[in-house]
């Protein structure tokens, strides 16, 4: 089998995740977080809309990882993000991490706001 290594050109991908944590560039972060081409930050979950809105004009789509299982996000979160001109795609956290990594490898303007898995 041939494997093709991806080049991320300074953008930090998810390297791994587990119960309650994410690993990015060798560092472990506990709890929910936002990862985007400019860096990463703590995310307070569905009620914490402000850091997502700060990404307007910087990225095009936010992938929201809802933990182990896919779940609906609150309507006010979706309305606020979409009202700021951002796309919002909801999936479970493992899928959000994988999708983010693939698309940043393609140079796309994306972010991930993810809840940890249990």
TIFIVEX-369022 format. One record per residue (C-alpha): x, y, z; residue in one letter. Coordinates in steps of 0.001 Angstrom, whole numbers, padded with zeros to 6 digits, always signed. Layout:
REM TIFIVEX-369022
XYZA...
END
This chain:
REM TIFIVEX-369022
+000000+000000+000000X+001253+003469-000862X+000548+006308+001552X+000598+009928+000532X+001755+012332+003211X-000232+015545+003450X+001420+018947+003730X-000433+021380+005983X+001784+024466+005372X+001800+025822+008914X-001798+024877+009750X-002133+022517+012699X-004322+019436+012119X-005896+017165+014697X-003342+014459+015461X-005618+012484+017735X-008448+012521+020228X-009735+010389+023060X-012038+010545+026052X-012112+014228+026995X-009069+015405+025006X-007608+016373+021633X-003948+016250+020503X-002733+019023+018210X+000941+019442+017249X+001954+017178+020122X+000047+019218+022711X-002942+017796+024575X-006021+019982+025085X-008795+018904+027420X-012427+019748+026819X-014174+021404+023909X-012133+023518+021508X-012093+025460+018287X-009373+024760+015724X-008885+026997+012692X-006011+028067+010425X-005049+030865+012852X-004759+028580+015877X-006959+027030+018506X-008918+028117+021536X-011228+026921+024252X-014874+026580+023271X-017656+026742+025849X-019995+024554+023806X-023258+025418+022108X-023911+028525+024228X-020493+030000+023326X-021261+031580+019935X-018925+034605+020129X-015660+032835+019168X-017387+031268+016182X-018618+034645+014959X-015074+036061+015176X-014168+033704+012328X-016509+035464+009887X-014492+036598+006882X-011589+034335+007865X-013162+030966+007118X-016103+029722+005063X-017405+026719+007021X-017389+025576+010642X-017638+021859+011355X-019346+021285+014688X-018428+017996+016350X-021209+016922+018685X-019321+014252+020638X-019721+010507+020149X-023018+010757+018278X-024399+013271+015828X-026929+015600+017443X-028854+018709+016520X-027300+022029+017522X-029529+024703+019050X-031436+026751+016479X-030046+030030+017874X-026453+028802+017357X-027195+027857+013751X-029024+031152+013105X-026192+033256+014557X-023442+031457+012623X-025317+031398+009332X-026395+035016+009882X-022704+035944+010027X-022242+034447+006557X-020614+031211+007717X-021578+027705+006721X-022315+025270+009558X-021952+021517+009144X-022893+019284+012072X-021423+015793+012531X-020011+013639+015293X-016611+014678+016593X-014517+011960+014904X-016016+012910+011521X-015502+016628+012196X-011815+016063+012997X-011245+013960+009878X-013134+016346+007610X-011251+019356+008995X-007900+017639+008416X-008708+016672+004830X-009972+020119+003871X-007127+022090+005472X-004787+019764+003586X-006478+021083+000439X-005988+024678+001598X-009687+025264+002316X-010888+027955+004751X-012497+025819+007454X-012704+025594+011236X-013801+022904+013676X-015662+023530+016940X-015660+020169+018674X-017009+018629+021843X-014841+015804+023200X-015855+012193+022930X-016492+010198+026079X
END
